Amino acid sequence: MFNTIRDGKSAAKNNAPIKIRNVLLGVMIASVFSVLVVGATTSQYSIATNDGDNKDKSPTDGYDIHVTVNKHDSENLEADMDHYCKLDTRIVAVCQLYDGDDANAQLAQLEFIITDAQYDKLPDREKQNYHNHAVELTPERGEPEFVSLPKGVDGAELLKTLQQTYGKVVTVWDPSDDLPDYPPYVFQVDSPFALGQDENDDLENEWETADN
């Protein structure tokens, strides 16, 4: 499921050319995978600073990892939120989250993805703002589905890698609001509300039953 590109959406994306990175993309992806294993970002930073083509690029280039995940929209938790992600030089990736995939889709959230090792370094007051992708990026929880990927990137392998990371989601414009008239806030992806358990007064008993 996860490494299958949806034919319908992929065809639609052909109408708006996806800016695929050059040979550096393959090198950088390999670097990110190694970073996730060793828990350091030195090699990523080195590649980025040595990229002579950066002066001719814009910050919006490279958001070409497109995946849908649900339980992000507080008004419609089962709706897919379209993530457009870009590899980063200091953390794993930054994602722009939209409430759709057409030209009029609303930018609703931003997500910052970090390694397990980086999560461990966060102060306790900040850890509560992050969710574990080993839990979220599963069929039972977020139902992730890759819509399009850069050339040469395997969806199943990328998913396996992302499951070793943590994410922080910041809502900047709730899809249910006509105007961006509410202060940005961290959306607790794995809160009892988002998981539909906030009104379950029998949850403790269900946990005890599951443990037995």
C-alpha positions in Angstrom: 0.0 0.0 0.0 2.6 2.5 1.1 5.0 2.2 -1.9 2.2 2.5 -4.5 1.7 5.9 -6.1 -1.9 6.7 -6.7 -2.4 6.8 -10.4 -5.1 9.4 -10.3 -3.4 12.0 -8.3 0.0 11.4 -10.0 -1.6 12.2 -13.3 -3.0 15.4 -11.9 0.4 16.4 -10.6 1.8 16.1 -14.2 0.0 19.3 -15.0 2.1 21.2 -12.5 5.7 20.1 -13.1 7.3 18.7 -9.9 10.7 20.2 -9.4 12.9 17.1 -8.9 16.3 17.6 -7.5 19.4 16.8 -9.5 22.0 14.2 -8.6 22.4 15.9 -5.2 18.9 14.7 -4.2 20.1 11.0 -4.3 23.2 11.9 -2.3 21.2 13.9 0.2 18.6 11.2 0.7 21.3 8.7 1.4 22.8 11.2 3.8 19.5 11.6 5.6 19.1 7.8 6.0 22.6 7.6 7.5 21.8 10.5 9.8 18.8 8.6 11.1 21.0 5.7 11.9 24.0 7.5 13.6 21.9 10.3 15.1 24.0 13.2 13.7 23.5 15.9 11.1 27.0 16.8 10.2 27.0 15.1 6.8 23.7 16.7 5.9 25.0 20.2 6.7 28.2 19.5 4.7 26.3 18.5 1.6 24.0 21.5 1.8 26.7 24.1 2.3 28.8 22.6 -0.6 25.9 22.7 -3.1 27.0 25.3 -5.6 23.5 25.4 -7.2 21.8 26.7 -4.0 22.2 30.3 -5.2 19.9 29.6 -8.1 17.2 28.0 -6.1 14.3 29.3 -4.0 13.3 28.1 -0.5 10.1 26.6 -2.0 12.0 24.2 -4.2 12.2 20.6 -3.1 8.8 20.0 -1.4 8.3 16.9 -3.6 7.6 14.2 -1.1 3.8 14.1 -1.1 2.0 11.9 1.4 -1.5 11.9 2.9 -2.1 11.3 6.6 -5.4 11.7 8.5 -6.3 12.9 12.1 -4.8 16.3 11.5 -8.0 18.4 10.9 -9.7 19.0 14.2 -13.1 19.5 12.4 -12.7 16.4 10.3 -10.3 13.9 11.8 -10.8 11.3 9.2 -10.0 13.6 6.3 -6.6 13.3 4.7 -4.1 16.1 5.2 -1.8 16.4 2.2 1.8 16.7 3.4 4.4 18.2 1.0 7.8 17.5 2.6 11.3 18.7 1.9 14.6 17.2 3.3 16.3 19.7 5.7 20.0 20.2 6.5 19.6 20.4 10.3 16.6 18.1 11.0 15.1 15.4 8.9 12.5 17.3 7.0 10.0 20.2 7.0 6.4 19.7 5.7 3.7 22.0 4.4 0.3 20.5 5.2 -2.7 21.4 3.0 -6.4 20.5 3.3 -6.3 19.2 -0.3 -4.1 18.8 -3.3 -5.5 21.3 -5.9 -4.5 24.9 -6.6 -7.0 26.3 -4.1 -6.0 24.0 -1.2 -5.4 25.9 2.0 -2.1 25.9 3.9 -3.2 24.7 7.3 -0.2 23.4 9.2 3.6 23.0 9.2 5.4 20.0 10.5 8.9 19.6 11.7 10.4 16.1 11.6 13.4 15.2 13.8 15.4 12.1 14.6 15.0 9.9 17.7 18.3 11.2 18.9 17.2 14.9 18.5 14.0 14.1 20.3 15.9 12.7 23.2 17.7 16.1 23.5 14.5 18.1 23.8 13.5 19.5 27.2 10.7 17.6 28.8 8.3 20.6 28.4 8.8 20.4 24.6 8.6 16.6 24.2 4.8 16.8 24.7 4.5 18.8 21.5 6.0 15.9 19.4 4.3 12.7 18.3 6.0 9.3 17.5 5.9 8.4 13.8 6.4 4.7 14.7 2.8 5.0 16.0 1.3 7.6 13.6 2.6 6.2 10.3 0.8 2.9 10.5 -2.4 1.6 8.8 -4.2 1.5 12.2 -3.4 5.1 13.1 -2.7 7.6 10.3 -3.2 5.5 7.2 -0.3 7.1 5.3 -0.2 6.9 1.6 2.4 8.2 -0.7 1.0 10.2 -3.6 4.2 11.1 -5.4 7.9 10.9 -4.6 11.2 12.1 -6.1 12.7 9.9 -8.8 14.6 7.0 -7.3 13.0 7.1 -3.8 11.2 3.9 -2.7 8.1 4.6 -0.7 8.3 1.5 1.5 11.9 2.3 2.4 11.1 5.9 3.1 8.2 5.0 5.3 10.3 2.6 7.3 12.9 5.4 7.8 10.2 8.0 8.8 8.9 5.6 11.4 12.2 6.2 13.3 11.4 9.9 13.7 9.2 12.4 15.6 7.0 15.2 14.3 5.7 18.5 15.7 2.6 20.0 13.9 1.8 23.7 14.2 -1.6 24.8 12.9 -1.4 28.2 11.2 -4.9 28.3 9.6 -7.5 25.9 10.6 -9.4 24.5 7.5 -12.7 25.3 9.2 -11.9 29.0 9.6 -12.8 31.5 6.9 -9.8 33.7 7.9 -6.5 32.9 9.7 -7.8 34.8 12.7 -6.6 32.4 15.5 -3.0 32.4 16.9 -0.8 29.5 15.6 -0.8 26.5 18.0 0.7 23.1 18.3 -1.9 20.5 17.2 -1.6 17.4 19.4 -1.8 14.7 16.8 -1.9 11.9 19.4 -4.1 13.7 22.0 -7.2 11.9 23.3 -9.3 14.2 21.2 -7.5 13.5 17.9 -7.7 9.7 18.7 -11.4 10.0 19.5 -10.9 8.9 23.1 -11.6 12.1 24.9 -15.1 11.1 25.9 -14.4 7.5 26.6 -14.9 7.1 30.3 -14.1 3.4 30.1 -10.7 3.9 28.5 -8.8 2.8 31.7 -10.7 -0.5 31.8 -10.2 -1.1 28.1 -6.4 -0.6 28.6 -6.4 -3.1 31.5 -8.3 -5.6 29.4 -5.9 -5.2 26.5 -2.9 -5.8 28.9 -4.3 -9.0 30.2 
